[in-house]
Amino acid sequence: MAASVLKGNIVSAPELGRLEITEKGYMVLDDGIITGIYEKLPEEYAHAPLEDYGDCLILQSFADMHFHAPQYAMLGMGFDLPLLEWLEKYAFPTEARYAQPEFARAVYSQLAKELLQNGTTRLCMFGTMHRPATLILMEELEKAGIVAYVGKVNMDRNCPDFLREGTSAEAQAAY
């Protein structure tokens, strides 16, 4: 794929703990991968497609390395409860609802949109024990252009029977 160029106020993190701002700068991408940030556009990219964002900020995307997708439906609930009580009151009953594909689709389509709107484009995340819901999660992420590694949650204790896995062999066979 040919190079493309974004122009604007570019915020980059060249190393841990350091931010740089290139005002009215140029970000060169090759196949969606940033290959350079420049104050002045190099001549070799003069004919590349350019999107000018004016005075807007251009940021690299975020990567979230530990995310529980089913808990998105419970954002802001039960902050006054200790973890196990929160799980019993909110998480377990809500997670059981992911057995209904229409519930999973409604939640996960909104989750994918919101992740992208907030700049998160890469994730390592957990789904549920429900295979159809996990496939829906992966579809919605893909539609949004988000790259994710989605893992299955396996529970064998401290949860209600309706979410408990039998054995590890049974959990693997379910997928």
C-alpha positions, 0 to 999 in steps of 0.5 A, spaced: 500 500 500 502 507 498 504 511 503 498 516 506 499 523 510 496 526 516 497 533 518 495 536 524 498 537 531 501 531 533 502 528 540 507 522 540 510 518 545 517 516 543 519 513 549 516 511 556 514 517 560 516 522 554 511 526 550 512 530 544 508 535 540 509 537 533 505 543 531 502 543 524 506 537 523 506 531 518 505 523 520 506 518 515 503 512 515 504 506 510 499 500 510 496 504 517 503 503 520 506 510 523 513 510 519 515 517 521 513 524 524 516 530 521 515 538 522 516 539 514 513 533 509 519 530 506 519 531 498 518 523 497 511 524 500 509 530 496 504 526 492 501 522 497 494 522 499 494 528 505 488 529 510 489 536 513 486 536 520 488 543 521 489 545 529 486 538 531 490 533 535 492 527 532 494 521 537 496 514 537 491 509 539 491 506 545 492 499 547 488 496 553 491 489 555 486 487 560 479 488 559 473 484 561 468 486 555 461 483 559 462 488 564 461 494 560 454 493 561 455 494 568 459 501 568 458 505 574 454 500 578 456 498 585 462 502 587 460 501 594 460 494 594 466 489 596 469 485 589 465 478 591 458 482 593 459 486 586 460 480 583 454 476 586 449 482 585 451 485 578 457 481 574 454 474 575 447 476 573 449 480 567 454 475 565 448 470 564 444 474 560 450 474 554 447 467 553 442 471 549 445 473 542 441 479 542 443 482 548 450 480 547 449 484 540 446 490 543 452 491 548 458 489 544 456 493 538 456 499 543 462 497 546 466 497 540 463 504 538 465 507 544 472 504 544 474 506 538 471 513 539 475 514 545 482 512 541 482 504 543 484 500 537 488 494 540 486 490 546 487 483 550 480 482 553 475 476 556 469 474 553 464 470 557 463 462 557 458 463 551 461 461 545 455 465 540 456 471 545 464 471 544 463 470 536 458 476 536 464 480 540 469 479 535 464 480 529 463 487 532 470 489 534 472 487 527 466 491 524 469 497 528 476 496 525 479 494 532 484 488 533 483 484 539 485 478 542 479 475 545 479 469 551 474 465 554 473 466 561 473 459 565 470 459 572 470 453 577 469 456 583 466 463 587 460 463 582 453 461 581 452 454 578 449 457 572 456 460 570 461 454 573 465 450 568 465 443 569 472 441 568 477 444 564 476 438 558 469 440 558 470 448 558 475 446 552 470 442 548 465 448 549 469 452 544 
